[in-house]
Amino acid sequence: MNRLDRFFEKIEQIGVDVALVYNVEYTSKPSTYYLSGFTGSFSILVLNRDKQFIITDSRYFEQAKQQTKFQLIEYRNGDLFENIKTVVEEFKPKTIGLEFQRVSHNVFLKISEKIKANFIPIDSVMESMRSVKEPQEIENIRKAISISEKAFLKTIESIKENVTEKEIAAEFEYNMKKFGADGTAFETIVISGPRTSLPHGRPSHKKILPGEPITFDFGAVVNGYCADITRTIFFGKPDDEFKKIYQTVYEAQTLALNGGSARMKGKSVDALARNHIIQKGYGQYFGHGLGHGIGLEVHESPRVNSTNEELLPESAVVTIEPGIYIEGKYGVRIEEDVLVKRDSLEKLTNLSRELMVI
Ligand SMILES: [Mn+2]
């Protein structure tokens, strides 16, 4: 069954007569792209099994015709919500499916004032569909990973004393684009020395000095699909404590990579890595979840954390990224992207996981 048919089946099961995907200033770009192929910043999809419409404005008339088979409704001016109402009323719906997490309270009030119907959330329909990847989606993620890794290896070649984190990050992003990325999944993280204890620190004007770790968290985007990879490397000669921390993170990651599968709950895979870090005495320094889904968004379902009671779905792509962060000292994170299989996790990342010393 194709993607749209599966979507229609799922929304019909929860009693939705027509779905409305509201995307203004990219508020629902991933779902819009997933369902229709349209990538613009402004669109409203109105669809069920019988009819599929896309409302957009003159910036995107031509693009919409190229990217989607949905029937184009040209929005020219006047009240947008009146326009939406006219299209929705063609369906005479009693119930309307809406992504509750993607509309502001204000937009919800405007839509629900104009259109009298029951509104049903379809967020979990989108999440569960998107978490199970089709072969073409996995292929796009593989390409994004490959470009990210090439750019990483290229960028670290040119690291010298006294270059700044910002300079390295800029070069890294340039390299990703040069190697074919459509963009970056998030602002590339390059942090060094004591700043590596910030799990999501931003690149600063700090200069790289000998005897310091450097953490890179990076991901290219290809055809809308994100990679998400982290490496902590060492510039100069690492001390024994750093090596011990790196080894602990490495072993924790190995346990999860070797032990995870679609037979396990998200929280059980998290525990494989977390218990090891706790045993080694660093439990308090690993505050975040072990991983998350990646796809059209860099953080999506399923979650690999201590609260996810669900089995990991087969064909999900998730990160496995344990870390230890000691304030005032340094931090280490190693992040792989893996495909969830019935009995195992298939590593999609190819970079060495060993401590790299430059
Ligand atoms: Mn991540």
Boltz pocket constraint, residues with backbone or C-beta under 6 A from the ligand:
constraints:
  - pocket:
      binder: B
      contacts: [[A, 228], [A, 229], [A, 298], [A, 319], [A, 321], [A, 335]]
      max_distance: 6.0
